[in-house]
């Protein structure tokens, strides 16, 4: 008994080629999508602490706006970005760092030397030296960064949880 031979006509050949091409395109799209959905990139926060200032340069109860660089990891992309904070050295030698945005609408506030408080120019919210709300529409105190002192260096970490 002989094996039957399958004769492929032109139409069958093209249908097989088209279905094969569709399968290849579907796999090319589905495999990376499945990998991304099943194993998403993790936010790597290995070292959020950044050396930002020297304690010797800070004056007691006189806020200083400092600028520092920090790395932000977004999936697989690492971006070095410029950040700033308002740093206050307390009379007890502790250091407090505030995020530079008002807690009302995120405007940049400034230190008013005459009034001895932080003023937001957008809606006139006022904050005391310790970040508490004095007046205005701001709903909560200024957001704070975690701060460590390493010898004479001020090291700024992530933002604390909002109060």
Phi, psi and omega in degrees: 000134182261154179282140181288142177265137179261124180261123180262123177270176183298317181298315179298320179297314181292322177297317178297318179295318180294313179297323177295318178295318177299318179297318179295317179295317178299317179293321180297329178272323186284320185297308178297324179296316179296319178297317180295318182287322183278327180229074182292157179295141180267142175286116182268112180242062183293310184223093178273353183275132185230135174288123189242328185202174176251130182301326181297337180276349182268139177260144182298130178057028176233105183298144177230132176273120180247150179242135180215167179251139176221150179267135177243130180254123179236096184068244179260358184261128177251124182239130174268123184231153178274134178228162176220164181206155172263121184248133180234128174265119183280168181293340177275003179088000176281160179236133178240137179237130181252144173294148188278006182253141174294146182279001177275295181231010176083015178288156177280125179263173179219165178271127177258107184296325182292318182270347183058047173204168177275137181236132173264122184286344184290310183223021175061033171290142179237140181231143179283178181297334178266008175091358181289150179285125176262320179198167175101183184276002182299130185278343184206169178296170178297144177288142183246148170271152168291141182225137172233152173249127178239092186069244179258006182260137173266123181246123184257136181248207181287165175293140175288163175299143182288141183269000000 
